[in-house]
Amino acid sequence: MRFLARLAPALFVLGVFAAFAWTLRFLYEKSRVPPVTYQTVSAEKRDIIQKTVATGAIVPRREVAIKPQVSGVLQRLVVEAGQVIKEGDLIGEIRIIPNVVSVNAAESRQASAQISFESAQKEYERMQALYKEQLISTGELNKAQLDLDLARQEVRAAKDNLQLVKSGAIRGSGKVSNQVRSTVAGMVLELPVKLGSTVIESNTFNEGTNIAWVADMSDLIFQGHVDESEVGKLAVGMPVSLKVGAIESQRFEGKLEYIAPKGIDKEGTIEFEIRAGVTLDDKAFVRANYSATAEIVLERRDGVLAIGEKLVAFEGERRFVEVETAPQIFERRELELGLSDGIYVEIVSGVDESDRLKVPDPKRGG
């Protein structure tokens, strides 16, 4: 017992020393920085496509406004938006509200024509009597007959004109000016005028009221705008890939057809209008004015050696990557780069597919 009593203080000191030594080792191990291990990748063959993006809409190449031939009130519509029609098909009818001045002029013309006809008829009857008595020649009688025929025709024309002014139609003639007919074949896109609305004919002083918009929906184009910084890279004939917002699962192809020679100021930036023909797919119905985004291929390289742009370091005009020479040992190597799509860049020279390249760690700054 005496031995244990003497040994206890020594054991206590030994325990304290052991605990202190363990604490020091724990703190040392905790403070040690683990060795940095960088990931590596190799260059690989891929297609590099440089693109620019334009926003716009899908519109018909030719959209025609159908206008009335006479002014009045729209009293009938026989088509609906979305209906496909042929050239010459009836769209609607106008109820003419006669103009007082025009009616008075037409009535005066008819009265004058009637007076002239009656006078020509009396003259012809007189010439007939003289011809029977052989006092005039056949030529003089024929002239009187011609004057009578012309006067009769003028009466008929005056009556037709009065009827046309009042009703917009001539009975039995097939000439109906108050009927609105399509001048083109296509789909009715819009009927902007409601029944009962007043419409105006197209003339020198007025463009006239649009009764309907008709377009060929099998011939569509993309119409959009690009920034002035990109327009210099474009050329007519470049391929265009279109993504329509309402048809996300499908892309449409086309070719650039037009680049505006003059830009427009839009909120402080200059933009240029572009148009591209669209190759349609029979499976999808594309509606007019669908919003769309066009990707225009400026340049492409197929099957070239490429790496991610994040691997490249820049020093002025020089470009570098770090190549692994031994496990986790790297050396800088200068590169010659080619085309870039913003994510991957073409390698012209400097590395090959067998080289392992260091992937920078943004957390460690390299």
C-alpha positions as CSV (number, residue, x, y, z in Angstrom):
1,M,0.0,0.0,0.0
2,R,2.9,2.3,0.9
3,F,4.4,1.6,-2.6
4,L,1.2,2.5,-4.4
5,A,0.8,5.7,-2.3
6,R,4.3,6.7,-3.4
7,L,3.6,5.7,-7.1
8,A,0.4,7.7,-7.4
9,P,2.0,11.2,-7.8
10,A,4.3,9.9,-10.5
11,L,1.4,8.3,-12.4
12,F,-0.5,11.6,-12.1
13,V,2.4,13.6,-13.5
14,L,2.9,11.0,-16.3
15,G,-0.8,11.3,-17.2
16,V,-0.7,15.0,-17.3
17,F,2.4,14.9,-19.5
18,A,0.8,12.4,-21.9
19,A,-2.4,14.5,-22.2
20,F,-0.2,17.6,-22.9
21,A,1.7,15.7,-25.6
22,W,-1.5,14.4,-27.2
23,T,-2.9,18.0,-27.3
24,L,0.3,19.3,-28.9
25,R,0.2,16.6,-31.6
26,F,-3.5,17.2,-32.2
27,L,-3.0,21.0,-32.7
28,Y,0.0,20.3,-34.9
29,E,-1.9,17.9,-37.2
30,K,-4.8,20.3,-37.3
31,S,-2.6,23.2,-38.4
32,R,-0.9,21.3,-41.2
33,V,-2.1,22.4,-44.7
34,P,-3.0,19.3,-46.8
35,P,-1.1,18.9,-50.0
36,V,-2.9,20.6,-53.1
37,T,-4.1,18.1,-55.6
38,Y,-5.1,19.5,-59.0
39,Q,-7.4,17.8,-61.4
40,T,-6.1,17.3,-65.0
41,V,-7.8,16.9,-68.4
42,S,-6.7,16.3,-71.9
43,A,-7.5,18.2,-75.1
44,E,-10.2,16.5,-77.2
45,K,-11.6,16.6,-80.8
46,R,-14.8,18.6,-81.1
47,D,-16.7,21.0,-83.3
48,I,-16.2,24.7,-82.6
49,I,-19.0,26.9,-83.8
50,Q,-18.9,30.6,-83.4
51,K,-22.4,32.2,-83.4
52,T,-24.1,35.4,-82.8
53,V,-27.7,35.7,-81.5
54,A,-30.6,37.8,-82.8
55,T,-34.0,38.2,-81.3
56,G,-37.1,38.7,-83.4
57,A,-40.2,37.0,-84.7
58,I,-41.5,34.6,-87.3
59,V,-43.6,36.5,-89.8
60,P,-45.1,35.9,-93.3
61,R,-43.0,37.0,-96.2
62,R,-46.0,38.6,-97.8
63,E,-48.9,39.9,-95.7
64,V,-51.6,41.7,-97.7
65,A,-54.2,44.1,-96.4
66,I,-57.6,43.7,-98.0
67,K,-59.5,47.1,-98.5
68,P,-63.0,47.9,-99.7
69,Q,-63.7,49.5,-103.1
70,V,-66.4,51.7,-101.6
71,S,-67.1,53.6,-98.4
72,G,-69.9,52.6,-96.1
73,V,-70.8,50.3,-93.2
74,L,-69.5,46.7,-92.9
75,Q,-72.7,44.7,-92.8
76,R,-71.4,41.1,-93.4
77,L,-68.3,39.0,-92.9
78,V,-68.2,35.4,-94.3
79,V,-64.7,34.4,-93.1
80,E,-63.0,33.9,-89.8
81,A,-59.3,34.3,-88.7
82,G,-57.4,31.1,-89.4
83,Q,-59.5,30.2,-92.4
84,V,-57.7,29.4,-95.7
85,I,-59.1,31.1,-98.7
86,K,-58.4,31.4,-102.4
87,E,-57.8,34.5,-104.6
88,G,-61.2,36.1,-105.4
89,D,-63.1,34.5,-102.4
90,L,-65.7,36.7,-100.8
91,I,-64.7,38.2,-97.4
92,G,-67.5,40.6,-96.6
93,E,-70.0,43.1,-97.9
94,I,-70.4,46.9,-97.4
95,R,-73.7,48.6,-97.0
96,I,-73.3,51.9,-98.9
97,I,-74.5,55.1,-97.4
98,P,-75.1,57.3,-100.5
99,N,-73.3,60.6,-100.7
100,V,-75.9,63.3,-101.3
101,V,-73.6,65.2,-103.8
102,S,-72.8,62.0,-105.7
103,V,-76.5,61.0,-105.8
104,N,-77.5,64.4,-107.1
105,A,-74.8,64.3,-109.8
106,A,-75.9,60.8,-110.9
107,E,-79.6,61.9,-111.0
108,S,-78.7,65.0,-113.1
109,R,-76.7,62.8,-115.5
110,Q,-79.6,60.5,-115.9
111,A,-82.0,63.3,-116.5
112,S,-79.7,64.9,-119.1
113,A,-79.2,61.5,-120.8
114,Q,-83.0,61.0,-121.0
115,I,-83.5,64.5,-122.6
116,S,-80.8,63.8,-125.1
117,F,-82.3,60.4,-125.9
118,E,-85.8,61.8,-126.5
119,S,-84.3,64.5,-128.8
120,A,-82.3,61.9,-130.7
121,Q,-85.4,59.7,-131.1
122,K,-87.5,62.6,-132.5
123,E,-84.7,63.5,-134.9
124,Y,-84.4,59.9,-136.1
125,E,-88.2,59.7,-136.7
126,R,-88.0,62.9,-138.7
127,M,-85.1,61.6,-140.8
128,Q,-87.0,58.3,-141.4
129,A,-89.9,60.4,-142.9
130,L,-87.6,62.3,-145.1
131,Y,-85.8,59.1,-146.2
132,K,-89.1,57.6,-147.2
133,E,-89.8,60.6,-149.5
134,Q,-86.3,60.2,-150.8
135,L,-85.3,63.7,-149.7
136,I,-82.2,62.5,-147.8
137,S,-79.5,59.9,-148.4
138,T,-79.0,56.6,-146.6
139,G,-75.9,57.9,-144.9
140,E,-77.8,60.7,-143.3
141,L,-80.4,58.2,-142.0
142,N,-77.6,56.0,-140.6
143,K,-76.1,58.9,-138.8
144,A,-79.4,59.7,-137.1
145,Q,-79.6,56.0,-136.2
146,L,-76.1,56.1,-134.6
147,D,-77.0,59.2,-132.6
148,L,-80.1,57.5,-131.3
149,D,-78.1,54.4,-130.3
150,L,-75.5,56.5,-128.5
151,A,-78.2,58.4,-126.7
152,R,-79.9,55.2,-125.6
153,Q,-76.5,53.8,-124.3
154,E,-75.9,57.0,-122.3
155,V,-79.3,56.6,-120.7
156,R,-78.5,53.0,-119.7
157,A,-75.1,54.1,-118.4
158,A,-76.6,56.9,-116.4
159,K,-79.1,54.6,-114.8
160,D,-76.4,52.0,-113.9
161,N,-74.3,54.8,-112.4
162,L,-77.2,56.0,-110.3
163,Q,-77.9,52.5,-109.1
164,L,-74.2,51.9,-108.3
165,V,-73.9,55.1,-106.3
166,K,-77.0,54.2,-104.3
167,S,-76.4,50.4,-103.7
168,G,-72.9,49.6,-104.9
169,A,-74.2,47.0,-107.5
170,I,-75.6,46.9,-111.0
171,R,-78.4,44.4,-111.4
172,G,-77.7,41.6,-113.8
173,S,-74.2,42.8,-114.6
174,G,-72.2,40.8,-112.1
175,K,-70.4,44.0,-111.1
176,V,-70.6,44.4,-107.4
177,S,-68.4,47.0,-105.8
178,N,-69.7,46.7,-102.3
179,Q,-68.4,43.1,-102.1
180,V,-64.9,42.7,-100.5
181,R,-62.9,39.9,-102.1
182,S,-59.5,38.6,-101.4
183,T,-56.8,39.7,-103.9
184,V,-54.5,36.8,-102.8
185,A,-54.7,33.2,-101.7
186,G,-53.6,32.4,-98.1
187,M,-54.8,32.3,-94.5
188,V,-56.9,35.0,-92.9
189,L,-54.7,36.3,-90.1
190,E,-56.8,39.1,-88.7
191,L,-60.2,40.8,-89.2
192,P,-59.5,44.2,-87.5
193,V,-63.0,45.7,-88.3
194,K,-66.1,44.7,-86.5
195,L,-69.6,44.4,-88.0
196,G,-71.3,47.8,-88.1
197,S,-68.1,49.7,-88.3
198,T,-67.7,52.5,-90.9
199,V,-65.1,51.7,-93.5
200,I,-63.4,54.0,-96.1
201,E,-62.3,53.1,-99.6
202,S,-58.7,53.5,-100.6
203,N,-58.1,56.6,-102.7
204,T,-55.5,59.3,-103.4
205,F,-56.2,61.0,-100.1
206,N,-56.8,58.0,-97.8
207,E,-55.2,54.6,-97.5
208,G,-58.5,53.1,-96.8
209,T,-59.8,50.7,-94.0
210,N,-58.2,47.3,-93.7
211,I,-61.0,44.7,-93.7
212,A,-58.7,41.7,-93.4
213,W,-55.0,40.6,-93.4
214,V,-54.2,37.6,-95.6
215,A,-50.9,35.8,-95.9
216,D,-49.3,32.7,-97.3
217,M,-48.3,30.8,-94.1
218,S,-46.2,28.3,-96.1
219,D,-43.7,31.0,-96.8
220,L,-42.3,32.5,-93.6
221,I,-39.3,34.5,-92.6
222,F,-37.4,35.4,-89.4
223,Q,-37.3,39.2,-88.9
224,G,-35.0,40.4,-86.1
225,H,-32.2,42.8,-85.1
226,V,-28.5,42.5,-84.3
227,D,-26.2,44.8,-82.5
228,E,-23.8,47.0,-84.5
229,S,-20.9,45.2,-82.9
230,E,-22.0,41.9,-84.6
231,V,-23.4,43.1,-88.0
232,G,-20.0,43.4,-89.5
233,K,-19.5,39.7,-89.1
234,L,-22.6,38.8,-91.0
235,A,-23.0,38.0,-94.7
236,V,-26.1,37.0,-96.8
237,G,-26.3,33.2,-97.2
238,M,-25.0,32.4,-93.7
239,P,-26.9,29.4,-92.1
240,V,-29.4,30.3,-89.3
241,S,-30.8,28.1,-86.6
242,L,-34.1,29.2,-85.1
243,K,-35.6,28.5,-81.8
244,V,-39.3,29.4,-81.5
245,G,-40.4,30.2,-78.0
246,A,-43.7,28.5,-78.3
247,I,-42.2,25.3,-79.8
248,E,-39.3,24.6,-77.5
249,S,-38.7,21.0,-78.5
250,Q,-38.0,21.8,-82.2
251,R,-35.5,24.0,-84.1
252,F,-35.9,25.4,-87.6
253,E,-33.2,26.0,-90.1
254,G,-32.8,28.9,-92.6
255,K,-30.5,31.2,-94.4
256,L,-29.7,34.8,-94.0
257,E,-31.4,36.8,-96.8
258,Y,-31.1,40.4,-95.9
259,I,-29.0,42.8,-93.7
260,A,-30.2,46.4,-93.4
261,P,-27.8,49.0,-94.8
262,K,-28.9,51.4,-92.1
263,G,-29.1,51.0,-88.3
264,I,-31.8,52.3,-86.0
265,D,-31.3,53.8,-82.6
266,K,-33.0,51.7,-79.9
267,E,-32.6,52.9,-76.3
268,G,-29.1,54.3,-77.0
269,T,-27.8,51.3,-79.0
270,I,-27.6,51.0,-82.8
271,E,-29.3,47.9,-84.2
272,F,-29.6,46.5,-87.7
273,E,-32.6,44.6,-89.1
274,I,-32.0,41.2,-90.6
275,R,-34.3,38.7,-92.4
276,A,-33.8,35.0,-92.9
277,G,-35.8,32.4,-94.9
278,V,-37.3,29.6,-92.7
279,T,-37.4,25.9,-93.7
280,L,-40.7,24.7,-92.2
281,D,-41.6,21.3,-90.9
282,D,-44.9,19.8,-91.8
283,K,-45.3,18.4,-88.3
284,A,-45.4,21.9,-86.6
285,F,-47.7,24.7,-87.3
286,V,-45.9,28.0,-86.9
287,R,-48.2,31.0,-86.2
288,A,-47.5,34.5,-87.4
289,N,-45.5,36.7,-85.0
290,Y,-44.2,33.9,-82.8
291,S,-41.2,35.2,-81.0
292,A,-38.0,33.5,-81.9
293,T,-34.2,33.6,-81.3
294,A,-31.9,33.1,-84.3
295,E,-28.4,31.7,-83.9
296,I,-26.3,32.7,-86.9
297,V,-23.2,30.6,-87.6
298,L,-20.4,33.1,-88.2
299,E,-17.6,30.4,-88.5
300,R,-17.1,26.8,-87.6
301,R,-14.3,24.2,-87.3
302,D,-15.3,20.5,-87.3
303,G,-13.3,17.8,-85.5
304,V,-10.5,20.1,-84.3
305,L,-8.4,19.7,-81.1
306,A,-9.9,21.9,-78.4
307,I,-9.8,22.7,-74.7
308,G,-12.0,24.7,-72.3
309,E,-11.1,28.4,-72.3
310,K,-10.9,28.3,-68.5
311,L,-7.6,26.3,-68.8
312,V,-5.9,29.1,-70.7
313,A,-3.8,31.8,-68.9
314,F,-3.1,35.1,-70.6
315,E,0.0,37.3,-70.6
316,G,-0.5,40.2,-73.0
317,E,-0.7,38.6,-76.5
318,R,0.7,35.2,-75.2
319,R,-1.4,32.2,-74.2
320,F,-0.4,29.5,-71.8
321,V,-1.5,26.2,-70.2
322,E,0.1,24.1,-67.5
323,V,1.1,20.7,-68.6
324,E,1.7,17.8,-66.2
325,T,5.3,16.5,-66.5
326,A,5.2,14.2,-63.4
327,P,2.4,13.5,-60.9
328,Q,1.2,16.9,-59.7
329,I,4.2,18.6,-61.3
330,F,3.4,21.1,-64.0
331,E,5.2,23.3,-66.5
332,R,3.9,26.3,-68.5
333,R,3.6,25.8,-72.2
334,E,2.7,28.5,-74.8
335,L,-0.2,27.8,-77.2
336,E,-1.4,29.0,-80.6
337,L,-5.2,29.3,-80.5
338,G,-7.7,29.3,-83.2
339,L,-11.5,29.7,-83.2
340,S,-13.5,30.0,-79.9
341,D,-17.1,29.6,-79.2
342,G,-16.8,31.3,-75.8
343,I,-16.6,27.9,-73.9
344,Y,-14.1,25.9,-75.9
345,V,-11.2,27.1,-78.0
346,E,-9.4,25.5,-80.9
347,I,-5.7,24.4,-80.3
348,V,-3.6,25.1,-83.4
349,S,-0.3,24.1,-81.7
350,G,1.3,23.7,-78.3
351,V,-0.3,20.5,-76.9
352,D,-1.7,17.3,-78.2
353,E,-4.3,14.7,-77.0
354,S,-1.7,12.8,-74.9
355,D,-0.9,15.9,-72.7
356,R,-2.6,16.2,-69.3
357,L,-3.5,19.8,-68.5
358,K,-3.9,21.4,-65.1
359,V,-7.4,22.5,-64.2
360,P,-7.1,25.8,-62.2
361,D,-8.8,25.8,-58.8
362,P,-10.6,29.1,-58.5
363,K,-10.6,28.7,-54.7
364,R,-6.8,28.7,-54.6
365,G,-6.4,31.2,-57.4
366,G,-4.7,28.8,-59.8
